[in-house]
Amino acid sequence: MPSWHELREHARTQYQVDKMEDDWFSVLWSLNAEGRTQRIVVSRYEAYEQEWVEFRSYLCAESEMSPRVALRKNDSLNIGALALDKDGDYSLIHRAAIATLDQQEFALPLQAIALIADRFEDEHTAKDAY
């Protein structure tokens, strides 16, 4: 995907886009027959003189997972990393350069982040907060 615009259009035609703005959009990922869903926010930013994309999905509040547990979970992740945002919420994030992103390199993180975030959310909150 050579541009942010093309990435957004691809997502709009291939996935259930929940919201769309200039520099971000969110995808609502359906996970199973029980109706669980996970929202993944995909945003554009610039670093190292190029455009990047970030996938981010909410997991739980800081009070629902100890920092030690979060760090141990980070050690077992094959894709993404746990992050604690300024509001005190844990999210699972993954970042990639847009210039080298192809359809598979977009689809795999999107699906993996949704599945991992939902599993962690279920383990620590027992609710579907998407």
C-alpha positions, 0 to 999 in steps of 0.5 A: 500500500503506497499511500494512506488514502489507498490503505483507507479505501482498501479497509473501507471496501474489505472490512467493517469500518466503524468510523473514519476521519482524515488520520484514523479509522476504526474497524469493528471485528466480529470474533465469534457466534456469541457476538463478541467484537473488538474495535481496532483503531488504525491511525496514520503518523509520521516518524523517521521521515516517512508515514507509519500506521498504528493498529490499537485495540483497548484491553482493560483499565490499568486497575484490571491488570498489574504491570507485572502481568502486562510485562509478562504478557508482552514477552509472549506476544508474537505481534504487537505490544501492550501499552499503557496510555495517558488515560490509564488504559491498556491497549495492544498496539502494532506499528508498520511503515505504510510504504512497504505495507501490502494487503497481507501485512495489513490483514494479519496485524488487524486480525491478530490484534483483534484476537489477542486483544479480545482474549486479554480483555476476556481474561481480565475484565470478562466483558466485551468493551470493544 
